[in-house]
Amino acid sequence: MEINAPRVGLEPWSESDLDLLRAANAPELMNHLGGPETEEQLLKRHRRYVDLSADRTGKGRMFRVVLLPDDEAVGTIGFWEQTWQGQQVYETGWAVLAAFQGRGIAAAATAAVVEQARAEKKHRYLHAFPSVSNAPSNALCRRAGFSLQDECEVEYPPGHVMHCNDWRLELI
């Protein structure tokens, strides 16, 4: 069976990616995450992404997702260290711009970021915490090989408690 998935690339987050972050801050993309962020919050998140991608100690990486062969920026994805239930793990999160959704881009980018996290050889698990009401992200976790662990409460953004599914993928 042939799978017709788009070719995507992951490029390290850089100073020039602020406009992509602004585009991903659209209400329809942020409705499961407490709504769009303020400009100040976006600037802080952008700085965290730039710093994380510059770090080479295995704390994680953030990427812009580009559609190949044109290198058109279509989303964001990354992984970062998190303490979850007393254990050091990686967490992942993503966003695909609305105009590019439904094409398999998030699935291709997730497969690529799993390989990036696996290559670090640092943590056993990669977790994702989509809202229980975010059917597309939960379906993506299942499709990408994550196992549903349980429902949980996660604070994101700070001050906003989300009812989430805890999805886990073994890296090592």
TORKOL-4160 file (C-alpha; in steps of 0.2 Angstrom, whole numbers, padded with zeros to 4 digits, m for minus):
172
<pt num="1" X="0000" Y="0000" Z="0000"/>
<pt num="2" X="0007" Y="0017" Z="m0005"/>
<pt num="3" X="0005" Y="0031" Z="0008"/>
<pt num="4" X="0003" Y="0048" Z="0000"/>
<pt num="5" X="0011" Y="0059" Z="0013"/>
<pt num="6" X="0018" Y="0076" Z="0011"/>
<pt num="7" X="0036" Y="0079" Z="0012"/>
<pt num="8" X="0041" Y="0090" Z="0026"/>
<pt num="9" X="0057" Y="0096" Z="0034"/>
<pt num="10" X="0061" Y="0102" Z="0051"/>
<pt num="11" X="0072" Y="0117" Z="0052"/>
<pt num="12" X="0078" Y="0124" Z="0069"/>
<pt num="13" X="0068" Y="0138" Z="0076"/>
<pt num="14" X="0077" Y="0155" Z="0073"/>
<pt num="15" X="0075" Y="0173" Z="0076"/>
<pt num="16" X="0067" Y="0175" Z="0060"/>
<pt num="17" X="0052" Y="0164" Z="0065"/>
<pt num="18" X="0042" Y="0176" Z="0075"/>
<pt num="19" X="0030" Y="0180" Z="0061"/>
<pt num="20" X="0026" Y="0161" Z="0059"/>
<pt num="21" X="0023" Y="0161" Z="0078"/>
<pt num="22" X="0011" Y="0175" Z="0076"/>
<pt num="23" X="0002" Y="0166" Z="0062"/>
<pt num="24" X="0000" Y="0151" Z="0073"/>
<pt num="25" X="m0008" Y="0162" Z="0086"/>
<pt num="26" X="m0024" Y="0162" Z="0076"/>
<pt num="27" X="m0040" Y="0159" Z="0087"/>
<pt num="28" X="m0045" Y="0144" Z="0077"/>
<pt num="29" X="m0028" Y="0136" Z="0081"/>
<pt num="30" X="m0027" Y="0142" Z="0099"/>
<pt num="31" X="m0045" Y="0137" Z="0105"/>
<pt num="32" X="m0040" Y="0121" Z="0114"/>
<pt num="33" X="m0025" Y="0131" Z="0122"/>
<pt num="34" X="m0034" Y="0145" Z="0131"/>
<pt num="35" X="m0035" Y="0156" Z="0116"/>
<pt num="36" X="m0023" Y="0167" Z="0107"/>
<pt num="37" X="m0008" Y="0175" Z="0117"/>
<pt num="38" X="m0004" Y="0193" Z="0119"/>
<pt num="39" X="0010" Y="0200" Z="0109"/>
<pt num="40" X="0021" Y="0200" Z="0126"/>
<pt num="41" X="0017" Y="0182" Z="0128"/>
<pt num="42" X="0022" Y="0178" Z="0110"/>
<pt num="43" X="0038" Y="0187" Z="0112"/>
<pt num="44" X="0042" Y="0177" Z="0128"/>
<pt num="45" X="0038" Y="0161" Z="0119"/>
<pt num="46" X="0048" Y="0165" Z="0104"/>
<pt num="47" X="0063" Y="0169" Z="0115"/>
<pt num="48" X="0061" Y="0152" Z="0124"/>
<pt num="49" X="0060" Y="0143" Z="0107"/>
<pt num="50" X="0076" Y="0152" Z="0100"/>
<pt num="51" X="0085" Y="0148" Z="0116"/>
<pt num="52" X="0079" Y="0130" Z="0116"/>
<pt num="53" X="0085" Y="0127" Z="0099"/>
<pt num="54" X="0102" Y="0135" Z="0102"/>
<pt num="55" X="0104" Y="0123" Z="0117"/>
<pt num="56" X="0114" Y="0108" Z="0114"/>
<pt num="57" X="0113" Y="0099" Z="0130"/>
<pt num="58" X="0098" Y="0088" Z="0126"/>
<pt num="59" X="0084" Y="0099" Z="0134"/>
<pt num="60" X="0075" Y="0099" Z="0117"/>
<pt num="61" X="0072" Y="0108" Z="0101"/>
<pt num="62" X="0059" Y="0118" Z="0093"/>
<pt num="63" X="0057" Y="0118" Z="0074"/>
<pt num="64" X="0047" Y="0127" Z="0060"/>
<pt num="65" X="0039" Y="0114" Z="0049"/>
<pt num="66" X="0042" Y="0117" Z="0031"/>
<pt num="67" X="0033" Y="0109" Z="0016"/>
<pt num="68" X="0046" Y="0102" Z="0003"/>
<pt num="69" X="0052" Y="0106" Z="m0010"/>
<pt num="70" X="0047" Y="0124" Z="m0008"/>
<pt num="71" X="0053" Y="0126" Z="0010"/>
<pt num="72" X="0036" Y="0135" Z="0014"/>
<pt num="73" X="0034" Y="0137" Z="0033"/>
<pt num="74" X="0017" Y="0129" Z="0037"/>
<pt num="75" X="0018" Y="0126" Z="0056"/>
<pt num="76" X="0028" Y="0123" Z="0072"/>
<pt num="77" X="0033" Y="0107" Z="0082"/>
<pt num="78" X="0046" Y="0103" Z="0095"/>
<pt num="79" X="0050" Y="0093" Z="0111"/>
<pt num="80" X="0057" Y="0099" Z="0127"/>
<pt num="81" X="0061" Y="0092" Z="0144"/>
<pt num="82" X="0047" Y="0090" Z="0157"/>
<pt num="83" X="0045" Y="0082" Z="0174"/>
<pt num="84" X="0029" Y="0071" Z="0173"/>
<pt num="85" X="0023" Y="0061" Z="0188"/>
<pt num="86" X="0041" Y="0062" Z="0196"/>
<pt num="87" X="0050" Y="0057" Z="0180"/>
<pt num="88" X="0060" Y="0067" Z="0167"/>
<pt num="89" X="0052" Y="0065" Z="0150"/>
<pt num="90" X="0051" Y="0074" Z="0134"/>
<pt num="91" X="0035" Y="0083" Z="0130"/>
<pt num="92" X="0030" Y="0087" Z="0112"/>
<pt num="93" X="0018" Y="0100" Z="0104"/>
<pt num="94" X="0013" Y="0106" Z="0087"/>
<pt num="95" X="0003" Y="0118" Z="0077"/>
<pt num="96" X="m0001" Y="0117" Z="0058"/>
<pt num="97" X="m0007" Y="0133" Z="0050"/>
<pt num="98" X="m0026" Y="0132" Z="0046"/>
<pt num="99" X="m0023" Y="0133" Z="0027"/>
<pt num="100" X="m0012" Y="0117" Z="0027"/>
<pt num="101" X="m0022" Y="0106" Z="0039"/>
<pt num="102" X="m0029" Y="0090" Z="0033"/>
<pt num="103" X="m0015" Y="0085" Z="0022"/>
<pt num="104" X="m0005" Y="0074" Z="0034"/>
<pt num="105" X="0008" Y="0087" Z="0037"/>
<pt num="106" X="0006" Y="0086" Z="0056"/>
<pt num="107" X="0008" Y="0067" Z="0055"/>
<pt num="108" X="0024" Y="0068" Z="0045"/>
<pt num="109" X="0031" Y="0082" Z="0056"/>
<pt num="110" X="0027" Y="0072" Z="0072"/>
<pt num="111" X="0036" Y="0056" Z="0064"/>
<pt num="112" X="0051" Y="0068" Z="0061"/>
<pt num="113" X="0051" Y="0075" Z="0078"/>
<pt num="114" X="0050" Y="0058" Z="0086"/>
<pt num="115" X="0066" Y="0053" Z="0077"/>
<pt num="116" X="0074" Y="0070" Z="0083"/>
<pt num="117" X="0070" Y="0066" Z="0101"/>
<pt num="118" X="0075" Y="0048" Z="0100"/>
<pt num="119" X="0092" Y="0053" Z="0093"/>
<pt num="120" X="0095" Y="0062" Z="0109"/>
<pt num="121" X="0095" Y="0046" Z="0118"/>
<pt num="122" X="0091" Y="0055" Z="0134"/>
<pt num="123" X="0073" Y="0051" Z="0140"/>
<pt num="124" X="0063" Y="0035" Z="0139"/>
<pt num="125" X="0047" Y="0043" Z="0135"/>
<pt num="126" X="0039" Y="0057" Z="0124"/>
<pt num="127" X="0022" Y="0063" Z="0130"/>
<pt num="128" X="0009" Y="0074" Z="0121"/>
<pt num="129" X="m0005" Y="0082" Z="0131"/>
<pt num="130" X="m0019" Y="0087" Z="0119"/>
<pt num="131" X="m0036" Y="0093" Z="0126"/>
<pt num="132" X="m0048" Y="0079" Z="0127"/>
<pt num="133" X="m0059" Y="0089" Z="0116"/>
<pt num="134" X="m0046" Y="0091" Z="0102"/>
<pt num="135" X="m0051" Y="0076" Z="0091"/>
<pt num="136" X="m0038" Y="0080" Z="0077"/>
<pt num="137" X="m0023" Y="0080" Z="0089"/>
<pt num="138" X="m0029" Y="0065" Z="0099"/>
<pt num="139" X="m0031" Y="0056" Z="0082"/>
<pt num="140" X="m0013" Y="0061" Z="0077"/>
<pt num="141" X="m0006" Y="0054" Z="0093"/>
<pt num="142" X="m0014" Y="0038" Z="0090"/>
<pt num="143" X="m0008" Y="0038" Z="0072"/>
<pt num="144" X="0009" Y="0042" Z="0077"/>
<pt num="145" X="0010" Y="0027" Z="0088"/>
<pt num="146" X="0008" Y="0035" Z="0105"/>
<pt num="147" X="m0002" Y="0025" Z="0118"/>
<pt num="148" X="m0016" Y="0033" Z="0128"/>
<pt num="149" X="m0011" Y="0033" Z="0147"/>
<pt num="150" X="m0025" Y="0042" Z="0155"/>
<pt num="151" X="m0034" Y="0059" Z="0156"/>
<pt num="152" X="m0026" Y="0072" Z="0167"/>
<pt num="153" X="m0026" Y="0091" Z="0171"/>
<pt num="154" X="m0012" Y="0101" Z="0164"/>
<pt num="155" X="m0009" Y="0120" Z="0167"/>
<pt num="156" X="m0006" Y="0128" Z="0150"/>
<pt num="157" X="m0004" Y="0142" Z="0148"/>
<pt num="158" X="0000" Y="0147" Z="0165"/>
<pt num="159" X="m0016" Y="0151" Z="0175"/>
<pt num="160" X="m0027" Y="0140" Z="0163"/>
<pt num="161" X="m0030" Y="0122" Z="0168"/>
<pt num="162" X="m0034" Y="0110" Z="0153"/>
<pt num="163" X="m0042" Y="0093" Z="0154"/>
<pt num="164" X="m0030" Y="0083" Z="0143"/>
<pt num="165" X="m0026" Y="0066" Z="0137"/>
<pt num="166" X="m0009" Y="0059" Z="0142"/>
<pt num="167" X="m0002" Y="0051" Z="0127"/>
<pt num="168" X="0015" Y="0042" Z="0128"/>
<pt num="169" X="0028" Y="0035" Z="0116"/>
<pt num="170" X="0043" Y="0025" Z="0120"/>
<pt num="171" X="0059" Y="0032" Z="0113"/>
<pt num="172" X="0072" Y="0020" Z="0120"/>
